Amino acid sequence: MNQGRIQLQIDTSKEVRNRAKAVAYSQGISLTELVLKALTTVGDKELKALIEKDLEERASRGRPQQSKSKTTD
């Protein structure tokens, strides 16, 4: 079942956006993932479940994630 994706826009200052991007980057996630994870904390169980499912599906798409395994010489 392939549902269409939509975009969600947030009206905020450039400073807020830039700081949010920096926070997301420091956690190794995208700005979208940061916002979605924040939405899981509003207290709505259905919203939280939907977002968790969406994030799980997002992880399997797009560019492959870099592995953080260390190699020894």
PyMOL Python script that loads the backbone (N, CA, C, O; Angstrom):
from pymol import cmd

cmd.read_pdbstr("""\
ATOM      1  N   MET A   1       0.853  -1.175   0.000  1.00  0.00           N
ATOM      2  CA  MET A   1       0.000   0.000   0.000  1.00  0.00           C
ATOM      3  C   MET A   1       0.896   1.234   0.000  1.00  0.00           C
ATOM      4  O   MET A   1       1.561   1.525   0.994  1.00  0.00           O
ATOM      5  N   ASN A   2       0.910   1.949  -1.106  1.00  0.00           N
ATOM      6  CA  ASN A   2       1.763   3.113  -1.242  1.00  0.00           C
ATOM      7  C   ASN A   2       0.930   4.374  -1.135  1.00  0.00           C
ATOM      8  O   ASN A   2       0.234   4.752  -2.077  1.00  0.00           O
ATOM      9  N   GLN A   3       1.004   5.020   0.010  1.00  0.00           N
ATOM     10  CA  GLN A   3       0.267   6.263   0.198  1.00  0.00           C
ATOM     11  C   GLN A   3       1.122   7.418  -0.272  1.00  0.00           C
ATOM     12  O   GLN A   3       2.346   7.383  -0.147  1.00  0.00           O
ATOM     13  N   GLY A   4       0.482   8.446  -0.812  1.00  0.00           N
ATOM     14  CA  GLY A   4       1.206   9.624  -1.251  1.00  0.00           C
ATOM     15  C   GLY A   4       1.794  10.376  -0.069  1.00  0.00           C
ATOM     16  O   GLY A   4       1.262  10.321   1.040  1.00  0.00           O
ATOM     17  N   ARG A   5       2.875  11.067  -0.307  1.00  0.00           N
ATOM     18  CA  ARG A   5       3.532  11.862   0.725  1.00  0.00           C
ATOM     19  C   ARG A   5       3.110  13.309   0.540  1.00  0.00           C
ATOM     20  O   ARG A   5       2.893  13.760  -0.585  1.00  0.00           O
ATOM     21  N   ILE A   6       2.996  14.021   1.624  1.00  0.00           N
ATOM     22  CA  ILE A   6       2.689  15.448   1.557  1.00  0.00           C
ATOM     23  C   ILE A   6       3.743  16.208   2.344  1.00  0.00           C
ATOM     24  O   ILE A   6       4.502  15.621   3.115  1.00  0.00           O
ATOM     25  N   GLN A   7       3.784  17.505   2.145  1.00  0.00           N
ATOM     26  CA  GLN A   7       4.724  18.344   2.877  1.00  0.00           C
ATOM     27  C   GLN A   7       3.971  19.140   3.924  1.00  0.00           C
ATOM     28  O   GLN A   7       2.838  19.571   3.711  1.00  0.00           O
ATOM     29  N   LEU A   8       4.626  19.325   5.057  1.00  0.00           N
ATOM     30  CA  LEU A   8       4.078  20.101   6.154  1.00  0.00           C
ATOM     31  C   LEU A   8       4.981  21.315   6.327  1.00  0.00           C
ATOM     32  O   LEU A   8       6.186  21.165   6.527  1.00  0.00           O
ATOM     33  N   GLN A   9       4.420  22.502   6.254  1.00  0.00           N
ATOM     34  CA  GLN A   9       5.219  23.714   6.378  1.00  0.00           C
ATOM     35  C   GLN A   9       5.000  24.350   7.737  1.00  0.00           C
ATOM     36  O   GLN A   9       3.899  24.326   8.287  1.00  0.00           O
ATOM     37  N   ILE A  10       6.082  24.924   8.269  1.00  0.00           N
ATOM     38  CA  ILE A  10       6.028  25.609   9.554  1.00  0.00           C
ATOM     39  C   ILE A  10       6.519  27.033   9.344  1.00  0.00           C
ATOM     40  O   ILE A  10       7.589  27.247   8.774  1.00  0.00           O
ATOM     41  N   ASP A  11       5.752  27.992   9.797  1.00  0.00           N
ATOM     42  CA  ASP A  11       6.109  29.399   9.679  1.00  0.00           C
ATOM     43  C   ASP A  11       6.908  29.793  10.921  1.00  0.00           C
ATOM     44  O   ASP A  11       6.366  29.852  12.024  1.00  0.00           O
ATOM     45  N   THR A  12       8.193  30.059  10.732  1.00  0.00           N
ATOM     46  CA  THR A  12       9.059  30.419  11.849  1.00  0.00           C
ATOM     47  C   THR A  12      10.186  31.307  11.355  1.00  0.00           C
ATOM     48  O   THR A  12      10.347  31.502  10.150  1.00  0.00           O
ATOM     49  N   SER A  13      10.951  31.834  12.266  1.00  0.00           N
ATOM     50  CA  SER A  13      12.075  32.688  11.882  1.00  0.00           C
ATOM     51  C   SER A  13      13.229  31.846  11.345  1.00  0.00           C
ATOM     52  O   SER A  13      13.320  30.646  11.605  1.00  0.00           O
ATOM     53  N   LYS A  14      14.097  32.497  10.600  1.00  0.00           N
ATOM     54  CA  LYS A  14      15.273  31.829  10.064  1.00  0.00           C
ATOM     55  C   LYS A  14      16.165  31.328  11.193  1.00  0.00           C
ATOM     56  O   LYS A  14      16.778  30.266  11.080  1.00  0.00           O
ATOM     57  N   GLU A  15      16.239  32.087  12.279  1.00  0.00           N
ATOM     58  CA  GLU A  15      17.068  31.695  13.417  1.00  0.00           C
ATOM     59  C   GLU A  15      16.575  30.397  14.049  1.00  0.00           C
ATOM     60  O   GLU A  15      17.375  29.525  14.389  1.00  0.00           O
ATOM     61  N   VAL A  16      15.252  30.269  14.207  1.00  0.00           N
ATOM     62  CA  VAL A  16      14.682  29.039  14.775  1.00  0.00           C
ATOM     63  C   VAL A  16      14.955  27.870  13.840  1.00  0.00           C
ATOM     64  O   VAL A  16      15.366  26.798  14.284  1.00  0.00           O
ATOM     65  N   ARG A  17      14.730  28.073  12.561  1.00  0.00           N
ATOM     66  CA  ARG A  17      14.978  27.001  11.590  1.00  0.00           C
ATOM     67  C   ARG A  17      16.441  26.566  11.612  1.00  0.00           C
ATOM     68  O   ARG A  17      16.736  25.371  11.637  1.00  0.00           O
ATOM     69  N   ASN A  18      17.345  27.522  11.603  1.00  0.00           N
ATOM     70  CA  ASN A  18      18.763  27.181  11.585  1.00  0.00           C
ATOM     71  C   ASN A  18      19.193  26.455  12.856  1.00  0.00           C
ATOM     72  O   ASN A  18      19.991  25.520  12.800  1.00  0.00           O
ATOM     73  N   ARG A  19      18.658  26.889  14.015  1.00  0.00           N
ATOM     74  CA  ARG A  19      19.005  26.216  15.267  1.00  0.00           C
ATOM     75  C   ARG A  19      18.427  24.800  15.292  1.00  0.00           C
ATOM     76  O   ARG A  19      19.091  23.867  15.746  1.00  0.00           O
ATOM     77  N   ALA A  20      17.196  24.637  14.807  1.00  0.00           N
ATOM     78  CA  ALA A  20      16.566  23.315  14.765  1.00  0.00           C
ATOM     79  C   ALA A  20      17.354  22.385  13.849  1.00  0.00           C
ATOM     80  O   ALA A  20      17.526  21.207  14.161  1.00  0.00           O
ATOM     81  N   LYS A  21      17.832  22.904  12.725  1.00  0.00           N
ATOM     82  CA  LYS A  21      18.643  22.094  11.822  1.00  0.00           C
ATOM     83  C   LYS A  21      19.944  21.671  12.495  1.00  0.00           C
ATOM     84  O   LYS A  21      20.396  20.538  12.328  1.00  0.00           O
ATOM     85  N   ALA A  22      20.545  22.586  13.257  1.00  0.00           N
ATOM     86  CA  ALA A  22      21.783  22.264  13.965  1.00  0.00           C
ATOM     87  C   ALA A  22      21.550  21.182  15.015  1.00  0.00           C
ATOM     88  O   ALA A  22      22.363  20.271  15.168  1.00  0.00           O
ATOM     89  N   VAL A  23      20.436  21.288  15.739  1.00  0.00           N
ATOM     90  CA  VAL A  23      20.097  20.278  16.750  1.00  0.00           C
ATOM     91  C   VAL A  23      19.868  18.931  16.076  1.00  0.00           C
ATOM     92  O   VAL A  23      20.379  17.911  16.538  1.00  0.00           O
ATOM     93  N   ALA A  24      19.110  18.919  14.995  1.00  0.00           N
ATOM     94  CA  ALA A  24      18.850  17.668  14.272  1.00  0.00           C
ATOM     95  C   ALA A  24      20.155  17.061  13.780  1.00  0.00           C
ATOM     96  O   ALA A  24      20.385  15.862  13.939  1.00  0.00           O
ATOM     97  N   TYR A  25      21.001  17.880  13.189  1.00  0.00           N
ATOM     98  CA  TYR A  25      22.281  17.392  12.676  1.00  0.00           C
ATOM     99  C   TYR A  25      23.129  16.804  13.802  1.00  0.00           C
ATOM    100  O   TYR A  25      23.777  15.773  13.622  1.00  0.00           O
ATOM    101  N   SER A  26      23.124  17.463  14.964  1.00  0.00           N
ATOM    102  CA  SER A  26      23.926  16.973  16.089  1.00  0.00           C
ATOM    103  C   SER A  26      23.425  15.615  16.583  1.00  0.00           C
ATOM    104  O   SER A  26      24.184  14.855  17.184  1.00  0.00           O
ATOM    105  N   GLN A  27      22.151  15.311  16.332  1.00  0.00           N
ATOM    106  CA  GLN A  27      21.575  14.026  16.730  1.00  0.00           C
ATOM    107  C   GLN A  27      21.620  13.005  15.595  1.00  0.00           C
ATOM    108  O   GLN A  27      21.181  11.866  15.756  1.00  0.00           O
ATOM    109  N   GLY A  28      22.154  13.420  14.450  1.00  0.00           N
ATOM    110  CA  GLY A  28      22.281  12.510  13.319  1.00  0.00           C
ATOM    111  C   GLY A  28      20.964  12.216  12.623  1.00  0.00           C
ATOM    112  O   GLY A  28      20.803  11.158  12.014  1.00  0.00           O
ATOM    113  N   ILE A  29      20.014  13.155  12.711  1.00  0.00           N
ATOM    114  CA  ILE A  29      18.715  12.968  12.072  1.00  0.00           C
ATOM    115  C   ILE A  29      18.390  14.183  11.216  1.00  0.00           C
ATOM    116  O   ILE A  29      19.055  15.215  11.306  1.00  0.00           O
ATOM    117  N   SER A  30      17.367  14.053  10.389  1.00  0.00           N
ATOM    118  CA  SER A  30      16.935  15.173   9.558  1.00  0.00           C
ATOM    119  C   SER A  30      16.030  16.104  10.361  1.00  0.00           C
ATOM    120  O   SER A  30      15.517  15.742  11.420  1.00  0.00           O
ATOM    121  N   LEU A  31      15.851  17.305   9.834  1.00  0.00           N
ATOM    122  CA  LEU A  31      14.947  18.258  10.477  1.00  0.00           C
ATOM    123  C   LEU A  31      13.528  17.694  10.528  1.00  0.00           C
ATOM    124  O   LEU A  31      12.822  17.878  11.520  1.00  0.00           O
ATOM    125  N   THR A  32      13.113  17.016   9.476  1.00  0.00           N
ATOM    126  CA  THR A  32      11.789  16.391   9.454  1.00  0.00           C
ATOM    127  C   THR A  32      11.648  15.374  10.579  1.00  0.00           C
ATOM    128  O   THR A  32      10.634  15.348  11.276  1.00  0.00           O
ATOM    129  N   GLU A  33      12.665  14.538  10.755  1.00  0.00           N
ATOM    130  CA  GLU A  33      12.623  13.532  11.825  1.00  0.00           C
ATOM    131  C   GLU A  33      12.570  14.200  13.201  1.00  0.00           C
ATOM    132  O   GLU A  33      11.860  13.734  14.092  1.00  0.00           O
ATOM    133  N   LEU A  34      13.319  15.288  13.371  1.00  0.00           N
ATOM    134  CA  LEU A  34      13.302  16.007  14.644  1.00  0.00           C
ATOM    135  C   LEU A  34      11.902  16.523  14.960  1.00  0.00           C
ATOM    136  O   LEU A  34      11.417  16.368  16.081  1.00  0.00           O
ATOM    137  N   VAL A  35      11.257  17.134  13.972  1.00  0.00           N
ATOM    138  CA  VAL A  35       9.913  17.680  14.175  1.00  0.00           C
ATOM    139  C   VAL A  35       8.917  16.558  14.443  1.00  0.00           C
ATOM    140  O   VAL A  35       8.081  16.678  15.337  1.00  0.00           O
ATOM    141  N   LEU A  36       8.995  15.476  13.685  1.00  0.00           N
ATOM    142  CA  LEU A  36       8.071  14.363  13.903  1.00  0.00           C
ATOM    143  C   LEU A  36       8.260  13.759  15.294  1.00  0.00           C
ATOM    144  O   LEU A  36       7.282  13.452  15.975  1.00  0.00           O
ATOM    145  N   LYS A  37       9.507  13.587  15.715  1.00  0.00           N
ATOM    146  CA  LYS A  37       9.750  13.050  17.052  1.00  0.00           C
ATOM    147  C   LYS A  37       9.203  13.989  18.123  1.00  0.00           C
ATOM    148  O   LYS A  37       8.676  13.530  19.136  1.00  0.00           O
ATOM    149  N   ALA A  38       9.322  15.279  17.914  1.00  0.00           N
ATOM    150  CA  ALA A  38       8.768  16.241  18.870  1.00  0.00           C
ATOM    151  C   ALA A  38       7.246  16.118  18.940  1.00  0.00           C
ATOM    152  O   ALA A  38       6.658  16.263  20.012  1.00  0.00           O
ATOM    153  N   LEU A  39       6.610  15.853  17.803  1.00  0.00           N
ATOM    154  CA  LEU A  39       5.154  15.707  17.789  1.00  0.00           C
ATOM    155  C   LEU A  39       4.682  14.477  18.563  1.00  0.00           C
ATOM    156  O   LEU A  39       3.529  14.426  18.991  1.00  0.00           O
ATOM    157  N   THR A  40       5.552  13.492  18.747  1.00  0.00           N
ATOM    158  CA  THR A  40       5.154  12.301  19.503  1.00  0.00           C
ATOM    159  C   THR A  40       5.000  12.597  20.988  1.00  0.00           C
ATOM    160  O   THR A  40       4.474  11.766  21.728  1.00  0.00           O
ATOM    161  N   THR A  41       5.448  13.762  21.437  1.00  0.00           N
ATOM    162  CA  THR A  41       5.414  14.091  22.869  1.00  0.00           C
ATOM    163  C   THR A  41       4.188  14.904  23.274  1.00  0.00           C
ATOM    164  O   THR A  41       4.092  15.327  24.426  1.00  0.00           O
ATOM    165  N   VAL A  42       3.253  15.133  22.358  1.00  0.00           N
ATOM    166  CA  VAL A  42       2.084  15.963  22.698  1.00  0.00           C
ATOM    167  C   VAL A  42       1.020  15.212  23.490  1.00  0.00           C
ATOM    168  O   VAL A  42       0.074  15.822  23.988  1.00  0.00           O
ATOM    169  N   GLY A  43       1.165  13.902  23.611  1.00  0.00           N
ATOM    170  CA  GLY A  43       0.240  13.134  24.438  1.00  0.00           C
ATOM    171  C   GLY A  43      -0.875  12.418  23.711  1.00  0.00           C
ATOM    172  O   GLY A  43      -1.760  11.851  24.352  1.00  0.00           O
ATOM    173  N   ASP A  44      -0.858  12.428  22.374  1.00  0.00           N
ATOM    174  CA  ASP A  44      -1.884  11.731  21.607  1.00  0.00           C
ATOM    175  C   ASP A  44      -1.334  10.375  21.163  1.00  0.00           C
ATOM    176  O   ASP A  44      -0.395  10.311  20.370  1.00  0.00           O
ATOM    177  N   LYS A  45      -1.920   9.295  21.675  1.00  0.00           N
ATOM    178  CA  LYS A  45      -1.411   7.950  21.397  1.00  0.00           C
ATOM    179  C   LYS A  45      -1.508   7.585  19.920  1.00  0.00           C
ATOM    180  O   LYS A  45      -0.594   6.970  19.370  1.00  0.00           O
ATOM    181  N   GLU A  46      -2.606   7.960  19.280  1.00  0.00           N
ATOM    182  CA  GLU A  46      -2.779   7.627  17.860  1.00  0.00           C
ATOM    183  C   GLU A  46      -1.748   8.362  17.003  1.00  0.00           C
ATOM    184  O   GLU A  46      -1.150   7.776  16.100  1.00  0.00           O
ATOM    185  N   LEU A  47      -1.545   9.649  17.294  1.00  0.00           N
ATOM    186  CA  LEU A  47      -0.548  10.430  16.558  1.00  0.00           C
ATOM    187  C   LEU A  47       0.841   9.827  16.751  1.00  0.00           C
ATOM    188  O   LEU A  47       1.603   9.699  15.793  1.00  0.00           O
ATOM    189  N   LYS A  48       1.167   9.460  17.976  1.00  0.00           N
ATOM    190  CA  LYS A  48       2.468   8.869  18.270  1.00  0.00           C
ATOM    191  C   LYS A  48       2.672   7.571  17.480  1.00  0.00           C
ATOM    192  O   LYS A  48       3.738   7.353  16.906  1.00  0.00           O
ATOM    193  N   ALA A  49       1.655   6.718  17.454  1.00  0.00           N
ATOM    194  CA  ALA A  49       1.752   5.452  16.727  1.00  0.00           C
ATOM    195  C   ALA A  49       1.922   5.692  15.224  1.00  0.00           C
ATOM    196  O   ALA A  49       2.718   5.016  14.573  1.00  0.00           O
ATOM    197  N   LEU A  50       1.180   6.648  14.681  1.00  0.00           N
ATOM    198  CA  LEU A  50       1.287   6.954  13.255  1.00  0.00           C
ATOM    199  C   LEU A  50       2.681   7.477  12.905  1.00  0.00           C
ATOM    200  O   LEU A  50       3.256   7.090  11.888  1.00  0.00           O
ATOM    201  N   ILE A  51       3.215   8.351  13.745  1.00  0.00           N
ATOM    202  CA  ILE A  51       4.541   8.917  13.493  1.00  0.00           C
ATOM    203  C   ILE A  51       5.614   7.844  13.611  1.00  0.00           C
ATOM    204  O   ILE A  51       6.526   7.790  12.785  1.00  0.00           O
ATOM    205  N   GLU A  52       5.521   6.998  14.619  1.00  0.00           N
ATOM    206  CA  GLU A  52       6.506   5.930  14.772  1.00  0.00           C
ATOM    207  C   GLU A  52       6.502   5.008  13.559  1.00  0.00           C
ATOM    208  O   GLU A  52       7.561   4.587  13.094  1.00  0.00           O
ATOM    209  N   LYS A  53       5.320   4.694  13.049  1.00  0.00           N
ATOM    210  CA  LYS A  53       5.210   3.860  11.850  1.00  0.00           C
ATOM    211  C   LYS A  53       5.826   4.582  10.652  1.00  0.00           C
ATOM    212  O   LYS A  53       6.555   3.977   9.865  1.00  0.00           O
ATOM    213  N   ASP A  54       5.531   5.872  10.518  1.00  0.00           N
ATOM    214  CA  ASP A  54       6.056   6.661   9.412  1.00  0.00           C
ATOM    215  C   ASP A  54       7.577   6.741   9.468  1.00  0.00           C
ATOM    216  O   ASP A  54       8.241   6.607   8.440  1.00  0.00           O
ATOM    217  N   LEU A  55       8.129   6.956  10.648  1.00  0.00           N
ATOM    218  CA  LEU A  55       9.584   7.037  10.787  1.00  0.00           C
ATOM    219  C   LEU A  55      10.244   5.698  10.472  1.00  0.00           C
ATOM    220  O   LEU A  55      11.328   5.659   9.890  1.00  0.00           O
ATOM    221  N   GLU A  56       9.598   4.612  10.854  1.00  0.00           N
ATOM    222  CA  GLU A  56      10.124   3.284  10.555  1.00  0.00           C
ATOM    223  C   GLU A  56      10.162   3.053   9.045  1.00  0.00           C
ATOM    224  O   GLU A  56      11.133   2.505   8.523  1.00  0.00           O
ATOM    225  N   GLU A  57       9.118   3.467   8.353  1.00  0.00           N
ATOM    226  CA  GLU A  57       9.061   3.308   6.904  1.00  0.00           C
ATOM    227  C   GLU A  57      10.059   4.231   6.216  1.00  0.00           C
ATOM    228  O   GLU A  57      10.638   3.858   5.196  1.00  0.00           O
ATOM    229  N   ARG A  58      10.271   5.431   6.757  1.00  0.00           N
ATOM    230  CA  ARG A  58      11.231   6.378   6.183  1.00  0.00           C
ATOM    231  C   ARG A  58      12.641   5.820   6.240  1.00  0.00           C
ATOM    232  O   ARG A  58      13.429   6.043   5.321  1.00  0.00           O
ATOM    233  N   ALA A  59      12.971   5.108   7.290  1.00  0.00           N
ATOM    234  CA  ALA A  59      14.325   4.590   7.464  1.00  0.00           C
ATOM    235  C   ALA A  59      14.691   3.593   6.379  1.00  0.00           C
ATOM    236  O   ALA A  59      15.872   3.402   6.087  1.00  0.00           O
ATOM    237  N   SER A  60      13.703   2.959   5.781  1.00  0.00           N
ATOM    238  CA  SER A  60      13.998   1.954   4.765  1.00  0.00           C
ATOM    239  C   SER A  60      14.046   2.539   3.363  1.00  0.00           C
ATOM    240  O   SER A  60      14.293   1.808   2.403  1.00  0.00           O
ATOM    241  N   ARG A  61      13.815   3.844   3.220  1.00  0.00           N
ATOM    242  CA  ARG A  61      13.821   4.476   1.902  1.00  0.00           C
ATOM    243  C   ARG A  61      14.972   5.459   1.788  1.00  0.00           C
ATOM    244  O   ARG A  61      15.628   5.779   2.779  1.00  0.00           O
ATOM    245  N   GLY A  62      15.212   5.934   0.579  1.00  0.00           N
ATOM    246  CA  GLY A  62      16.202   6.973   0.370  1.00  0.00           C
ATOM    247  C   GLY A  62      17.619   6.464   0.410  1.00  0.00           C
ATOM    248  O   GLY A  62      17.885   5.281   0.198  1.00  0.00           O
ATOM    249  N   ARG A  63      18.534   7.391   0.688  1.00  0.00           N
ATOM    250  CA  ARG A  63      19.948   7.032   0.729  1.00  0.00           C
ATOM    251  C   ARG A  63      20.217   6.067   1.874  1.00  0.00           C
ATOM    252  O   ARG A  63      19.616   6.186   2.942  1.00  0.00           O
ATOM    253  N   PRO A  64      21.106   5.122   1.659  1.00  0.00           N
ATOM    254  CA  PRO A  64      21.460   4.205   2.750  1.00  0.00           C
ATOM    255  C   PRO A  64      22.144   4.970   3.873  1.00  0.00           C
ATOM    256  O   PRO A  64      22.915   5.897   3.623  1.00  0.00           O
ATOM    257  N   GLN A  65      21.864   4.586   5.093  1.00  0.00           N
ATOM    258  CA  GLN A  65      22.491   5.210   6.247  1.00  0.00           C
ATOM    259  C   GLN A  65      23.935   4.748   6.334  1.00  0.00           C
ATOM    260  O   GLN A  65      24.248   3.598   6.024  1.00  0.00           O
ATOM    261  N   GLN A  66      24.816   5.652   6.758  1.00  0.00           N
ATOM    262  CA  GLN A  66      26.202   5.272   6.956  1.00  0.00           C
ATOM    263  C   GLN A  66      26.301   4.414   8.196  1.00  0.00           C
ATOM    264  O   GLN A  66      25.716   4.725   9.234  1.00  0.00           O
ATOM    265  N   SER A  67      27.052   3.322   8.078  1.00  0.00           N
ATOM    266  CA  SER A  67      27.257   2.497   9.262  1.00  0.00           C
ATOM    267  C   SER A  67      28.325   3.151  10.114  1.00  0.00           C
ATOM    268  O   SER A  67      29.277   3.737   9.598  1.00  0.00           O
ATOM    269  N   LYS A  68      28.161   3.047  11.415  1.00  0.00           N
ATOM    270  CA  LYS A  68      29.087   3.681  12.326  1.00  0.00           C
ATOM    271  C   LYS A  68      30.041   2.642  12.942  1.00  0.00           C
ATOM    272  O   LYS A  68      30.580   2.842  14.031  1.00  0.00           O
ATOM    273  N   SER A  69      30.232   1.538  12.225  1.00  0.00           N
ATOM    274  CA  SER A  69      31.125   0.505  12.738  1.00  0.00           C
ATOM    275  C   SER A  69      32.575   0.944  12.550  1.00  0.00           C
ATOM    276  O   SER A  69      32.915   1.604  11.568  1.00  0.00           O
ATOM    277  N   LYS A  70      33.408   0.576  13.489  1.00  0.00           N
ATOM    278  CA  LYS A  70      34.819   0.931  13.443  1.00  0.00           C
ATOM    279  C   LYS A  70      35.603  -0.260  12.925  1.00  0.00           C
ATOM    280  O   LYS A  70      35.312  -1.407  13.263  1.00  0.00           O
ATOM    281  N   THR A  71      36.591   0.024  12.111  1.00  0.00           N
ATOM    282  CA  THR A  71      37.450  -1.040  11.629  1.00  0.00           C
ATOM    283  C   THR A  71      38.791  -0.949  12.328  1.00  0.00           C
ATOM    284  O   THR A  71      39.255   0.140  12.667  1.00  0.00           O
ATOM    285  N   THR A  72      39.396  -2.070  12.537  1.00  0.00           N
ATOM    286  CA  THR A  72      40.704  -2.091  13.189  1.00  0.00           C
ATOM    287  C   THR A  72      41.761  -2.447  12.157  1.00  0.00           C
ATOM    288  O   THR A  72      41.523  -3.268  11.272  1.00  0.00           O
ATOM    289  N   ASP A  73      42.909  -1.836  12.272  1.00  0.00           N
ATOM    290  CA  ASP A  73      44.010  -2.105  11.334  1.00  0.00           C
ATOM    291  C   ASP A  73      44.997  -3.069  11.914  1.00  0.00           C
ATOM    292  O   ASP A  73      45.986  -3.407  11.263  1.00  0.00           O
TER     293      ASP A  73
END
""", "prot")
cmd.dss("prot")
cmd.show_as("cartoon", "prot")
cmd.util.cbc("prot")
cmd.orient("prot")
